């Protein structure tokens, strides 16, 4: 497993684990980041990511992306 921040733009990955406190995991789940969900990296700038999750695009900073394991 590796953090989502290591994925390259254009790559589609499957979420395997989400780490962090309950509030953080709940917030990510509300954004659509759940285990076994496919996520596509749209673009990356200085470690910050724009991701395609289900039918929406979400921006995550590097800290949050490091909590999502793929």
N, CA, C and O atoms as a Tripos MOL2 file, in Angstrom:
@<TRIPOS>MOLECULE
protein
  280   279    70     0     0
PROTEIN
NO_CHARGES

@<TRIPOS>ATOM
      1 N           0.8390   -1.1900    0.0000 N.3       1 UNK1
      2 CA          0.0000    0.0000    0.0000 C.3       1 UNK1
      3 C           0.8790    1.2480    0.0000 C.2       1 UNK1
      4 O           1.9930    1.2550    0.5250 O.2       1 UNK1
      5 N           0.3390    2.2940   -0.6050 N.am      2 UNK2
      6 CA          1.0360    3.5800   -0.6150 C.3       2 UNK2
      7 C          -0.0080    4.6940   -0.5100 C.2       2 UNK2
      8 O          -1.1830    4.4730   -0.8030 O.2       2 UNK2
      9 N           0.4210    5.8930   -0.0920 N.am      3 UNK3
     10 CA         -0.5580    6.9860    0.0210 C.3       3 UNK3
     11 C          -1.0450    7.4710   -1.3430 C.2       3 UNK3
     12 O          -0.3350    7.3530   -2.3430 O.2       3 UNK3
     13 N          -2.2430    8.0090   -1.3740 N.am      4 UNK4
     14 CA         -2.8430    8.5270   -2.6100 C.3       4 UNK4
     15 C          -1.9810    9.6230   -3.2310 C.2       4 UNK4
     16 O          -1.9960    9.8110   -4.4480 O.2       4 UNK4
     17 N          -1.2380   10.3420   -2.4070 N.am      5 UNK5
     18 CA         -0.3880   11.4320   -2.9130 C.3       5 UNK5
     19 C           0.7060   10.9290   -3.8560 C.2       5 UNK5
     20 O           1.3050   11.7260   -4.5780 O.2       5 UNK5
     21 N           0.9760    9.6220   -3.8620 N.am      6 UNK6
     22 CA          1.9990    9.0410   -4.7420 C.3       6 UNK6
     23 C           1.4430    8.6830   -6.1260 C.2       6 UNK6
     24 O           2.2160    8.3750   -7.0330 O.2       6 UNK6
     25 N           0.1210    8.7190   -6.3010 N.am      7 UNK7
     26 CA         -0.4860    8.3710   -7.5920 C.3       7 UNK7
     27 C          -0.1990    9.4650   -8.6190 C.2       7 UNK7
     28 O          -0.1020   10.6430   -8.2750 O.2       7 UNK7
     29 N          -0.0660    9.0660   -9.8730 N.am      8 UNK8
     30 CA          0.2420   10.0090  -10.9590 C.3       8 UNK8
     31 C          -1.0330   10.5220  -11.6150 C.2       8 UNK8
     32 O          -2.0550    9.8350  -11.6040 O.2       8 UNK8
     33 N          -0.9830   11.7280  -12.1870 N.am      9 UNK9
     34 CA         -2.1580   12.2420  -12.9140 C.3       9 UNK9
     35 C          -2.5730   11.2870  -14.0310 C.2       9 UNK9
     36 O          -1.7280   10.7590  -14.7540 O.2       9 UNK9
     37 N          -3.8790   11.0720  -14.1640 N.am     10 UNK10
     38 CA         -4.4090   10.1610  -15.1630 C.3      10 UNK10
     39 C          -4.5810    8.7430  -14.6540 C.2      10 UNK10
     40 O          -5.2270    7.9240  -15.3070 O.2      10 UNK10
     41 N          -4.0160    8.4450  -13.5050 N.am     11 UNK11
     42 CA         -4.0690    7.0950  -12.9440 C.3      11 UNK11
     43 C          -5.3720    6.8990  -12.1650 C.2      11 UNK11
     44 O          -5.8040    7.7900  -11.4340 O.2      11 UNK11
     45 N          -5.9910    5.7350  -12.3240 N.am     12 UNK12
     46 CA         -7.1780    5.3740  -11.5450 C.3      12 UNK12
     47 C          -6.7640    4.3140  -10.5440 C.2      12 UNK12
     48 O          -6.1740    3.2980  -10.9090 O.2      12 UNK12
     49 N          -7.0750    4.5550   -9.2850 N.am     13 UNK13
     50 CA         -6.6510    3.6550   -8.2010 C.3      13 UNK13
     51 C          -7.8530    3.2790   -7.3390 C.2      13 UNK13
     52 O          -8.9000    3.9240   -7.4010 O.2      13 UNK13
     53 N          -7.6910    2.2330   -6.5390 N.am     14 UNK14
     54 CA         -8.7290    1.7680   -5.6270 C.3      14 UNK14
     55 C          -8.2810    2.0750   -4.1930 C.2      14 UNK14
     56 O          -7.1520    1.7630   -3.8140 O.2      14 UNK14
     57 N          -9.1590    2.6810   -3.4050 N.am     15 UNK15
     58 CA         -8.8390    2.9940   -2.0070 C.3      15 UNK15
     59 C          -8.8510    1.7070   -1.1960 C.2      15 UNK15
     60 O          -9.8160    0.9450   -1.2450 O.2      15 UNK15
     61 N          -7.7740    1.4670   -0.4470 N.am     16 UNK16
     62 CA         -7.6490    0.2590    0.3660 C.3      16 UNK16
     63 C          -7.8540    0.5240    1.8500 C.2      16 UNK16
     64 O          -8.3490   -0.3440    2.5690 O.2      16 UNK16
     65 N          -7.4750    1.7230    2.3230 N.am     17 UNK17
     66 CA         -7.5590    2.0200    3.7470 C.3      17 UNK17
     67 C          -7.5480    3.5370    3.9290 C.2      17 UNK17
     68 O          -6.9020    4.2530    3.1630 O.2      17 UNK17
     69 N          -8.2670    4.0240    4.9460 N.am     18 UNK18
     70 CA         -8.2470    5.4460    5.2750 C.3      18 UNK18
     71 C          -7.8400    5.5660    6.7340 C.2      18 UNK18
     72 O          -8.4720    4.9870    7.6170 O.2      18 UNK18
     73 N          -6.7670    6.3300    6.9820 N.am     19 UNK19
     74 CA         -6.2370    6.4750    8.3340 C.3      19 UNK19
     75 C          -6.6260    7.8310    8.9090 C.2      19 UNK19
     76 O          -7.1560    8.6890    8.2030 O.2      19 UNK19
     77 N          -6.3600    8.0100   10.1870 N.am     20 UNK20
     78 CA         -6.6450    9.2860   10.8390 C.3      20 UNK20
     79 C          -7.7360    9.1410   11.8860 C.2      20 UNK20
     80 O          -8.2660    8.0540   12.1160 O.2      20 UNK20
     81 N          -8.0610   10.2790   12.5210 N.am     21 UNK21
     82 CA         -9.1010   10.2910   13.5540 C.3      21 UNK21
     83 C         -10.4720   10.0480   12.9260 C.2      21 UNK21
     84 O         -10.6560   10.1830   11.7160 O.2      21 UNK21
     85 N         -11.4230    9.6870   13.7790 N.am     22 UNK22
     86 CA        -12.7820    9.3950   13.3130 C.3      22 UNK22
     87 C         -13.3840   10.5670   12.5380 C.2      22 UNK22
     88 O         -14.0470   10.3680   11.5200 O.2      22 UNK22
     89 N         -13.1480   11.8060   13.0310 N.am     23 UNK23
     90 CA        -13.7190   12.9730   12.3600 C.3      23 UNK23
     91 C         -13.1610   13.1190   10.9400 C.2      23 UNK23
     92 O         -13.8910   13.4630   10.0100 O.2      23 UNK23
     93 N         -11.8680   12.8530   10.7860 N.am     24 UNK24
     94 CA        -11.2170   12.9660    9.4740 C.3      24 UNK24
     95 C         -11.7570   11.9010    8.5300 C.2      24 UNK24
     96 O         -12.0740   12.1910    7.3760 O.2      24 UNK24
     97 N         -11.8600   10.6690    9.0180 N.am     25 UNK25
     98 CA        -12.3720    9.5740    8.1870 C.3      25 UNK25
     99 C         -13.8230    9.8300    7.7900 C.2      25 UNK25
    100 O         -14.2230    9.5380    6.6630 O.2      25 UNK25
    101 N         -14.6150   10.3800    8.7200 N.am     26 UNK26
    102 CA        -16.0150   10.6890    8.4320 C.3      26 UNK26
    103 C         -16.1070   11.7730    7.3560 C.2      26 UNK26
    104 O         -16.9180   11.6750    6.4350 O.2      26 UNK26
    105 N         -15.2710   12.8050    7.4790 N.am     27 UNK27
    106 CA        -15.2710   13.8960    6.4950 C.3      27 UNK27
    107 C         -14.9140   13.3730    5.1030 C.2      27 UNK27
    108 O         -15.5630   13.7320    4.1210 O.2      27 UNK27
    109 N         -13.8890   12.5300    5.0170 N.am     28 UNK28
    110 CA        -13.4910   11.9630    3.7270 C.3      28 UNK28
    111 C         -14.5950   11.0760    3.1610 C.2      28 UNK28
    112 O         -14.8270   11.0700    1.9520 O.2      28 UNK28
    113 N         -15.2760   10.3280    4.0260 N.am     29 UNK29
    114 CA        -16.3780    9.4760    3.5750 C.3      29 UNK29
    115 C         -17.5100   10.3320    2.9940 C.2      29 UNK29
    116 O         -18.1280    9.9560    1.9980 O.2      29 UNK29
    117 N         -17.7770   11.4850    3.6220 N.am     30 UNK30
    118 CA        -18.8250   12.3770    3.1150 C.3      30 UNK30
    119 C         -18.4630   12.9530    1.7510 C.2      30 UNK30
    120 O         -19.3440   13.2720    0.9530 O.2      30 UNK30
    121 N         -17.1560   13.0860    1.4830 N.am     31 UNK31
    122 CA        -16.7060   13.5700    0.1800 C.3      31 UNK31
    123 C         -16.7140   12.4660   -0.8770 C.2      31 UNK31
    124 O         -16.5600   12.7450   -2.0660 O.2      31 UNK31
    125 N         -16.8940   11.2080   -0.4470 N.am     32 UNK32
    126 CA        -16.9540   10.0870   -1.3850 C.3      32 UNK32
    127 C         -15.7640    9.1580   -1.3190 C.2      32 UNK32
    128 O         -15.6860    8.1990   -2.0870 O.2      32 UNK32
    129 N         -14.8330    9.4230   -0.4140 N.am     33 UNK33
    130 CA        -13.6510    8.5790   -0.2870 C.3      33 UNK33
    131 C         -13.9360    7.4470    0.6910 C.2      33 UNK33
    132 O         -13.8160    7.6110    1.9050 O.2      33 UNK33
    133 N         -14.3170    6.2930    0.1400 N.am     34 UNK34
    134 CA        -14.6050    5.1120    0.9510 C.3      34 UNK34
    135 C         -13.7770    3.9390    0.4280 C.2      34 UNK34
    136 O         -13.3480    3.9320   -0.7260 O.2      34 UNK34
    137 N         -13.5590    2.9480    1.2940 N.am     35 UNK35
    138 CA        -12.7540    1.7800    0.9350 C.3      35 UNK35
    139 C         -13.3920    1.0490   -0.2480 C.2      35 UNK35
    140 O         -14.6150    0.9280   -0.3280 O.2      35 UNK35
    141 N         -12.5540    0.5650   -1.1610 N.am     36 UNK36
    142 CA        -12.9350   -0.1570   -2.3790 C.3      36 UNK36
    143 C         -13.5750    0.7420   -3.4360 C.2      36 UNK36
    144 O         -14.1930    0.2430   -4.3770 O.2      36 UNK36
    145 N         -13.4370    2.0540   -3.2930 N.am     37 UNK37
    146 CA        -13.9570    3.0180   -4.2700 C.3      37 UNK37
    147 C         -12.8370    3.3850   -5.2460 C.2      37 UNK37
    148 O         -11.6830    3.5310   -4.8440 O.2      37 UNK37
    149 N         -13.1770    3.5320   -6.5210 N.am     38 UNK38
    150 CA        -12.1920    3.9340   -7.5330 C.3      38 UNK38
    151 C         -12.0710    5.4510   -7.5460 C.2      38 UNK38
    152 O         -13.0740    6.1630   -7.4950 O.2      38 UNK38
    153 N         -10.8280    5.9410   -7.6160 N.am     39 UNK39
    154 CA        -10.5390    7.3750   -7.6410 C.3      39 UNK39
    155 C          -9.5650    7.6270   -8.7820 C.2      39 UNK39
    156 O          -8.5870    6.8950   -8.9360 O.2      39 UNK39
    157 N          -9.8280    8.6660   -9.5890 N.am     40 UNK40
    158 CA         -8.9270    9.0300  -10.6810 C.3      40 UNK40
    159 C          -8.2490   10.3530  -10.3500 C.2      40 UNK40
    160 O          -8.9080   11.3230   -9.9740 O.2      40 UNK40
    161 N          -6.9220   10.3830  -10.4930 N.am     41 UNK41
    162 CA         -6.1690   11.6120  -10.2670 C.3      41 UNK41
    163 C          -6.2760   12.4610  -11.5300 C.2      41 UNK41
    164 O          -5.7960   12.0580  -12.5890 O.2      41 UNK41
    165 N          -6.9030   13.6320  -11.4240 N.am     42 UNK42
    166 CA         -7.0700   14.5280  -12.5670 C.3      42 UNK42
    167 C          -5.8010   15.3520  -12.7620 C.2      42 UNK42
    168 O          -5.2630   15.4230  -13.8670 O.2      42 UNK42
    169 N          -5.3260   15.9760  -11.6820 N.am     43 UNK43
    170 CA         -4.0860   16.7520  -11.7660 C.3      43 UNK43
    171 C          -3.4370   16.8590  -10.3970 C.2      43 UNK43
    172 O          -4.0610   16.5910   -9.3710 O.2      43 UNK43
    173 N          -2.1580   17.2610  -10.4030 N.am     44 UNK44
    174 CA         -1.3840   17.3740   -9.1740 C.3      44 UNK44
    175 C          -0.5190   18.6190   -9.2660 C.2      44 UNK44
    176 O           0.1060   18.8720  -10.2960 O.2      44 UNK44
    177 N          -0.4820   19.4020   -8.1810 N.am     45 UNK45
    178 CA          0.3440   20.5960   -8.1350 C.3      45 UNK45
    179 C           0.9100   20.7280   -6.7210 C.2      45 UNK45
    180 O           0.1660   20.9450   -5.7660 O.2      45 UNK45
    181 N           2.2200   20.5970   -6.5970 N.am     46 UNK46
    182 CA          2.9160   20.7070   -5.3050 C.3      46 UNK46
    183 C           2.3510   19.7420   -4.2590 C.2      46 UNK46
    184 O           2.2710   20.0860   -3.0800 O.2      46 UNK46
    185 N           1.9650   18.5530   -4.6800 N.am     47 UNK47
    186 CA          1.4530   17.5500   -3.7600 C.3      47 UNK47
    187 C          -0.0420   17.6240   -3.5270 C.2      47 UNK47
    188 O          -0.6310   16.6860   -2.9890 O.2      47 UNK47
    189 N          -0.6690   18.7300   -3.9250 N.am     48 UNK48
    190 CA         -2.1180   18.8670   -3.7940 C.3      48 UNK48
    191 C          -2.7750   18.2310   -5.0170 C.2      48 UNK48
    192 O          -2.2840   18.3750   -6.1370 O.2      48 UNK48
    193 N          -3.8840   17.5290   -4.7980 N.am     49 UNK49
    194 CA         -4.4960   16.7380   -5.8630 C.3      49 UNK49
    195 C          -5.9100   17.1960   -6.1960 C.2      49 UNK49
    196 O          -6.6580   17.6350   -5.3220 O.2      49 UNK49
    197 N          -6.2640   17.0880   -7.4680 N.am     50 UNK50
    198 CA         -7.6540   17.1910   -7.8920 C.3      50 UNK50
    199 C          -8.0440   15.7880   -8.3310 C.2      50 UNK50
    200 O          -7.4030   15.1890   -9.1940 O.2      50 UNK50
    201 N          -9.1130   15.2710   -7.7190 N.am     51 UNK51
    202 CA         -9.5030   13.8800   -7.9060 C.3      51 UNK51
    203 C         -10.9180   13.7670   -8.4350 C.2      51 UNK51
    204 O         -11.7910   14.5620   -8.0880 O.2      51 UNK51
    205 N         -11.1360   12.7650   -9.2830 N.am     52 UNK52
    206 CA        -12.4740   12.4370   -9.7670 C.3      52 UNK52
    207 C         -12.9820   11.2970   -8.8920 C.2      52 UNK52
    208 O         -12.4420   10.1910   -8.9210 O.2      52 UNK52
    209 N         -14.0290   11.5790   -8.1130 N.am     53 UNK53
    210 CA        -14.6230   10.5670   -7.2320 C.3      53 UNK53
    211 C         -16.0850   10.4490   -7.6060 C.2      53 UNK53
    212 O         -16.8390   11.4160   -7.5010 O.2      53 UNK53
    213 N         -16.4870    9.2650   -8.0430 N.am     54 UNK54
    214 CA        -17.8390    9.0460   -8.5320 C.3      54 UNK54
    215 C         -18.1420   10.0800   -9.6200 C.2      54 UNK54
    216 O         -17.4740   10.0770  -10.6530 O.2      54 UNK54
    217 N         -19.1230   10.9630   -9.4240 N.am     55 UNK55
    218 CA        -19.4630   11.9330  -10.4740 C.3      55 UNK55
    219 C         -19.0130   13.3490  -10.1540 C.2      55 UNK55
    220 O         -19.5220   14.3040  -10.7410 O.2      55 UNK55
    221 N         -18.0690   13.5020   -9.2340 N.am     56 UNK56
    222 CA        -17.6450   14.8580   -8.8740 C.3      56 UNK56
    223 C         -16.1240   14.9480   -8.7690 C.2      56 UNK56
    224 O         -15.4290   13.9400   -8.6360 O.2      56 UNK56
    225 N         -15.6310   16.1810   -8.8310 N.am     57 UNK57
    226 CA        -14.2030   16.4320   -8.6720 C.3      57 UNK57
    227 C         -13.9740   17.0750   -7.3160 C.2      57 UNK57
    228 O         -14.7030   17.9790   -6.9080 O.2      57 UNK57
    229 N         -12.9560   16.5960   -6.6280 N.am     58 UNK58
    230 CA        -12.6490   17.0620   -5.2780 C.3      58 UNK58
    231 C         -11.1700   17.4140   -5.2060 C.2      58 UNK58
    232 O         -10.3280   16.6900   -5.7370 O.2      58 UNK58
    233 N         -10.8550   18.5310   -4.5480 N.am     59 UNK59
    234 CA         -9.4610   18.9120   -4.3340 C.3      59 UNK59
    235 C          -9.0600   18.4910   -2.9200 C.2      59 UNK59
    236 O          -9.7940   18.7260   -1.9600 O.2      59 UNK59
    237 N          -7.8940   17.8690   -2.8060 N.am     60 UNK60
    238 CA         -7.3670   17.4730   -1.4960 C.3      60 UNK60
    239 C          -5.9480   17.9920   -1.3470 C.2      60 UNK60
    240 O          -5.1640   17.9580   -2.2950 O.2      60 UNK60
    241 N          -5.6190   18.4740   -0.1560 N.am     61 UNK61
    242 CA         -4.2380   18.8800    0.0700 C.3      61 UNK61
    243 C          -3.3910   17.6410    0.3600 C.2      61 UNK61
    244 O          -3.9140   16.5440    0.5570 O.2      61 UNK61
    245 N          -2.0910   17.8370    0.3800 N.am     62 UNK62
    246 CA         -1.1560   16.7170    0.5210 C.3      62 UNK62
    247 C          -1.3730   15.9580    1.8300 C.2      62 UNK62
    248 O          -1.2740   14.7320    1.8600 O.2      62 UNK62
    249 N          -1.6700   16.6830    2.9120 N.am     63 UNK63
    250 CA         -1.8700   16.0450    4.2210 C.3      63 UNK63
    251 C          -3.0290   15.0580    4.1760 C.2      63 UNK63
    252 O          -2.9070   13.9310    4.6560 O.2      63 UNK63
    253 N          -4.1570   15.4810    3.6000 N.am     64 UNK64
    254 CA         -5.3220   14.6040    3.5150 C.3      64 UNK64
    255 C          -5.0650   13.4470    2.5550 C.2      64 UNK64
    256 O          -5.4730   12.3170    2.8230 O.2      64 UNK64
    257 N          -4.3950   13.7200    1.4450 N.am     65 UNK65
    258 CA         -4.0940   12.6650    0.4680 C.3      65 UNK65
    259 C          -3.1940   11.6010    1.0760 C.2      65 UNK65
    260 O          -3.2810   10.4340    0.6910 O.2      65 UNK65
    261 N          -2.3370   11.9720    2.0120 N.am     66 UNK66
    262 CA         -1.4470   11.0030    2.6660 C.3      66 UNK66
    263 C          -2.2090   10.0710    3.6030 C.2      66 UNK66
    264 O          -1.6900    9.0130    3.9600 O.2      66 UNK66
    265 N          -3.4150   10.4320    4.0080 N.am     67 UNK67
    266 CA         -4.2140    9.5890    4.8990 C.3      67 UNK67
    267 C          -4.9630    8.5110    4.1330 C.2      67 UNK67
    268 O          -5.4490    7.5490    4.7290 O.2      67 UNK67
    269 N          -5.0620    8.6620    2.8110 N.am     68 UNK68
    270 CA         -5.7870    7.6850    1.9880 C.3      68 UNK68
    271 C          -4.7790    6.7320    1.3800 C.2      68 UNK68
    272 O          -3.9120    7.1510    0.6120 O.2      68 UNK68
    273 N          -4.8830    5.4570    1.7140 N.am     69 UNK69
    274 CA         -3.9490    4.4460    1.2290 C.3      69 UNK69
    275 C          -4.5490    3.7000    0.0400 C.2      69 UNK69
    276 O          -5.7210    3.3260    0.0400 O.2      69 UNK69
    277 N          -3.6920    3.4930   -0.9880 N.am     70 UNK70
    278 CA         -4.1420    2.7880   -2.1960 C.3      70 UNK70
    279 C          -3.3090    1.5400   -2.4030 C.2      70 UNK70
    280 O          -3.5270    0.8050   -3.3660 O.2      70 UNK70
@<TRIPOS>BOND
     1     1     2 1
     2     2     3 1
     3     3     4 2
     4     3     5 am
     5     5     6 1
     6     6     7 1
     7     7     8 2
     8     7     9 am
     9     9    10 1
    10    10    11 1
    11    11    12 2
    12    11    13 am
    13    13    14 1
    14    14    15 1
    15    15    16 2
    16    15    17 am
    17    17    18 1
    18    18    19 1
    19    19    20 2
    20    19    21 am
    21    21    22 1
    22    22    23 1
    23    23    24 2
    24    23    25 am
    25    25    26 1
    26    26    27 1
    27    27    28 2
    28    27    29 am
    29    29    30 1
    30    30    31 1
    31    31    32 2
    32    31    33 am
    33    33    34 1
    34    34    35 1
    35    35    36 2
    36    35    37 am
    37    37    38 1
    38    38    39 1
    39    39    40 2
    40    39    41 am
    41    41    42 1
    42    42    43 1
    43    43    44 2
    44    43    45 am
    45    45    46 1
    46    46    47 1
    47    47    48 2
    48    47    49 am
    49    49    50 1
    50    50    51 1
    51    51    52 2
    52    51    53 am
    53    53    54 1
    54    54    55 1
    55    55    56 2
    56    55    57 am
    57    57    58 1
    58    58    59 1
    59    59    60 2
    60    59    61 am
    61    61    62 1
    62    62    63 1
    63    63    64 2
    64    63    65 am
    65    65    66 1
    66    66    67 1
    67    67    68 2
    68    67    69 am
    69    69    70 1
    70    70    71 1
    71    71    72 2
    72    71    73 am
    73    73    74 1
    74    74    75 1
    75    75    76 2
    76    75    77 am
    77    77    78 1
    78    78    79 1
    79    79    80 2
    80    79    81 am
    81    81    82 1
    82    82    83 1
    83    83    84 2
    84    83    85 am
    85    85    86 1
    86    86    87 1
    87    87    88 2
    88    87    89 am
    89    89    90 1
    90    90    91 1
    91    91    92 2
    92    91    93 am
    93    93    94 1
    94    94    95 1
    95    95    96 2
    96    95    97 am
    97    97    98 1
    98    98    99 1
    99    99   100 2
   100    99   101 am
   101   101   102 1
   102   102   103 1
   103   103   104 2
   104   103   105 am
   105   105   106 1
   106   106   107 1
   107   107   108 2
   108   107   109 am
   109   109   110 1
   110   110   111 1
   111   111   112 2
   112   111   113 am
   113   113   114 1
   114   114   115 1
   115   115   116 2
   116   115   117 am
   117   117   118 1
   118   118   119 1
   119   119   120 2
   120   119   121 am
   121   121   122 1
   122   122   123 1
   123   123   124 2
   124   123   125 am
   125   125   126 1
   126   126   127 1
   127   127   128 2
   128   127   129 am
   129   129   130 1
   130   130   131 1
   131   131   132 2
   132   131   133 am
   133   133   134 1
   134   134   135 1
   135   135   136 2
   136   135   137 am
   137   137   138 1
   138   138   139 1
   139   139   140 2
   140   139   141 am
   141   141   142 1
   142   142   143 1
   143   143   144 2
   144   143   145 am
   145   145   146 1
   146   146   147 1
   147   147   148 2
   148   147   149 am
   149   149   150 1
   150   150   151 1
   151   151   152 2
   152   151   153 am
   153   153   154 1
   154   154   155 1
   155   155   156 2
   156   155   157 am
   157   157   158 1
   158   158   159 1
   159   159   160 2
   160   159   161 am
   161   161   162 1
   162   162   163 1
   163   163   164 2
   164   163   165 am
   165   165   166 1
   166   166   167 1
   167   167   168 2
   168   167   169 am
   169   169   170 1
   170   170   171 1
   171   171   172 2
   172   171   173 am
   173   173   174 1
   174   174   175 1
   175   175   176 2
   176   175   177 am
   177   177   178 1
   178   178   179 1
   179   179   180 2
   180   179   181 am
   181   181   182 1
   182   182   183 1
   183   183   184 2
   184   183   185 am
   185   185   186 1
   186   186   187 1
   187   187   188 2
   188   187   189 am
   189   189   190 1
   190   190   191 1
   191   191   192 2
   192   191   193 am
   193   193   194 1
   194   194   195 1
   195   195   196 2
   196   195   197 am
   197   197   198 1
   198   198   199 1
   199   199   200 2
   200   199   201 am
   201   201   202 1
   202   202   203 1
   203   203   204 2
   204   203   205 am
   205   205   206 1
   206   206   207 1
   207   207   208 2
   208   207   209 am
   209   209   210 1
   210   210   211 1
   211   211   212 2
   212   211   213 am
   213   213   214 1
   214   214   215 1
   215   215   216 2
   216   215   217 am
   217   217   218 1
   218   218   219 1
   219   219   220 2
   220   219   221 am
   221   221   222 1
   222   222   223 1
   223   223   224 2
   224   223   225 am
   225   225   226 1
   226   226   227 1
   227   227   228 2
   228   227   229 am
   229   229   230 1
   230   230   231 1
   231   231   232 2
   232   231   233 am
   233   233   234 1
   234   234   235 1
   235   235   236 2
   236   235   237 am
   237   237   238 1
   238   238   239 1
   239   239   240 2
   240   239   241 am
   241   241   242 1
   242   242   243 1
   243   243   244 2
   244   243   245 am
   245   245   246 1
   246   246   247 1
   247   247   248 2
   248   247   249 am
   249   249   250 1
   250   250   251 1
   251   251   252 2
   252   251   253 am
   253   253   254 1
   254   254   255 1
   255   255   256 2
   256   255   257 am
   257   257   258 1
   258   258   259 1
   259   259   260 2
   260   259   261 am
   261   261   262 1
   262   262   263 1
   263   263   264 2
   264   263   265 am
   265   265   266 1
   266   266   267 1
   267   267   268 2
   268   267   269 am
   269   269   270 1
   270   270   271 1
   271   271   272 2
   272   271   273 am
   273   273   274 1
   274   274   275 1
   275   275   276 2
   276   275   277 am
   277   277   278 1
   278   278   279 1
   279   279   280 2
@<TRIPOS>SUBSTRUCTURE
     1 UNK1         2 RESIDUE 1 A UNK
     2 UNK2         6 RESIDUE 1 A UNK
     3 UNK3        10 RESIDUE 1 A UNK
     4 UNK4        14 RESIDUE 1 A UNK
     5 UNK5        18 RESIDUE 1 A UNK
     6 UNK6        22 RESIDUE 1 A UNK
     7 UNK7        26 RESIDUE 1 A UNK
     8 UNK8        30 RESIDUE 1 A UNK
     9 UNK9        34 RESIDUE 1 A UNK
    10 UNK10       38 RESIDUE 1 A UNK
    11 UNK11       42 RESIDUE 1 A UNK
    12 UNK12       46 RESIDUE 1 A UNK
    13 UNK13       50 RESIDUE 1 A UNK
    14 UNK14       54 RESIDUE 1 A UNK
    15 UNK15       58 RESIDUE 1 A UNK
    16 UNK16       62 RESIDUE 1 A UNK
    17 UNK17       66 RESIDUE 1 A UNK
    18 UNK18       70 RESIDUE 1 A UNK
    19 UNK19       74 RESIDUE 1 A UNK
    20 UNK20       78 RESIDUE 1 A UNK
    21 UNK21       82 RESIDUE 1 A UNK
    22 UNK22       86 RESIDUE 1 A UNK
    23 UNK23       90 RESIDUE 1 A UNK
    24 UNK24       94 RESIDUE 1 A UNK
    25 UNK25       98 RESIDUE 1 A UNK
    26 UNK26      102 RESIDUE 1 A UNK
    27 UNK27      106 RESIDUE 1 A UNK
    28 UNK28      110 RESIDUE 1 A UNK
    29 UNK29      114 RESIDUE 1 A UNK
    30 UNK30      118 RESIDUE 1 A UNK
    31 UNK31      122 RESIDUE 1 A UNK
    32 UNK32      126 RESIDUE 1 A UNK
    33 UNK33      130 RESIDUE 1 A UNK
    34 UNK34      134 RESIDUE 1 A UNK
    35 UNK35      138 RESIDUE 1 A UNK
    36 UNK36      142 RESIDUE 1 A UNK
    37 UNK37      146 RESIDUE 1 A UNK
    38 UNK38      150 RESIDUE 1 A UNK
    39 UNK39      154 RESIDUE 1 A UNK
    40 UNK40      158 RESIDUE 1 A UNK
    41 UNK41      162 RESIDUE 1 A UNK
    42 UNK42      166 RESIDUE 1 A UNK
    43 UNK43      170 RESIDUE 1 A UNK
    44 UNK44      174 RESIDUE 1 A UNK
    45 UNK45      178 RESIDUE 1 A UNK
    46 UNK46      182 RESIDUE 1 A UNK
    47 UNK47      186 RESIDUE 1 A UNK
    48 UNK48      190 RESIDUE 1 A UNK
    49 UNK49      194 RESIDUE 1 A UNK
    50 UNK50      198 RESIDUE 1 A UNK
    51 UNK51      202 RESIDUE 1 A UNK
    52 UNK52      206 RESIDUE 1 A UNK
    53 UNK53      210 RESIDUE 1 A UNK
    54 UNK54      214 RESIDUE 1 A UNK
    55 UNK55      218 RESIDUE 1 A UNK
    56 UNK56      222 RESIDUE 1 A UNK
    57 UNK57      226 RESIDUE 1 A UNK
    58 UNK58      230 RESIDUE 1 A UNK
    59 UNK59      234 RESIDUE 1 A UNK
    60 UNK60      238 RESIDUE 1 A UNK
    61 UNK61      242 RESIDUE 1 A UNK
    62 UNK62      246 RESIDUE 1 A UNK
    63 UNK63      250 RESIDUE 1 A UNK
    64 UNK64      254 RESIDUE 1 A UNK
    65 UNK65      258 RESIDUE 1 A UNK
    66 UNK66      262 RESIDUE 1 A UNK
    67 UNK67      266 RESIDUE 1 A UNK
    68 UNK68      270 RESIDUE 1 A UNK
    69 UNK69      274 RESIDUE 1 A UNK
    70 UNK70      278 RESIDUE 1 A UNK
